[in-house]
Amino acid sequence: MTLTNLERELLSCVEELGKGVSDCMTRLAEQEDMLAKLQKDLRASLSGLESSLQDAPSLETTEAQPEKPVRGFLRRSK
């Protein structure tokens, strides 16, 4: 069975469309892989930051420095 020119053209368009869809799916899979890697890196970074914050001394535990006494002359306005 031979194909008409219109059928050949339609078949060519379907093949091109199939290649385009395949390329899109490949890019989508690559982007999903990159996103998963970024999420993993972000979790690791946040975990490290959280542990650093937990290990750091809190402001409440550090001793407050006593205030220095006022020195010098105080000027009074009239």
TASUL-V152576 format. One record per residue. RES is the residue in one letter. SS is DSSP state (H for helix, E for strand, L for the rest). OMEGA is omega as a letter, one per 20 degrees, with the letter a starting at -180 (999 if undefined). D_FIRST is the distance of its C-alpha to the first C-alpha in whole Angstrom. Layout:
res	ss	omega	d_first
RES	SS	OMEGA	D_FIRST
RES	SS	OMEGA	D_FIRST
This chain:
res	ss	omega	d_first
M	L	r	0
T	L	a	4
L	L	r	7
T	L	r	10
N	H	r	13
L	H	r	14
E	H	r	12
R	H	r	12
E	H	r	16
L	H	r	16
L	H	r	15
S	H	r	17
C	H	r	20
V	H	r	19
E	H	r	20
E	H	r	23
L	H	r	24
G	H	r	24
K	H	r	26
G	H	r	28
V	H	r	29
S	H	r	29
D	H	r	31
C	H	r	33
M	H	r	34
T	H	r	35
R	H	r	37
L	H	r	39
A	H	r	39
E	H	r	41
Q	H	r	43
E	H	r	44
D	H	r	45
M	H	r	47
L	H	r	49
A	H	r	49
K	H	r	51
L	H	r	53
Q	H	r	54
K	H	r	55
D	H	r	57
L	H	r	59
R	H	r	60
A	H	r	62
S	H	r	63
L	H	r	65
S	H	r	66
G	H	r	68
L	H	r	69
E	H	a	70
S	H	r	72
S	H	r	74
L	H	r	75
Q	H	a	76
D	H	a	78
A	L	r	80
P	L	a	83
S	L	r	83
L	L	a	86
E	L	a	88
T	L	r	89
T	L	a	90
E	L	r	93
A	L	r	94
Q	L	r	97
P	L	r	100
E	L	r	101
K	L	r	103
P	L	a	106
V	L	r	107
R	L	r	109
G	L	a	110
F	L	r	112
L	L	a	111
R	L	r	111
R	L	r	112
S	L	a	112
K	L	999	115
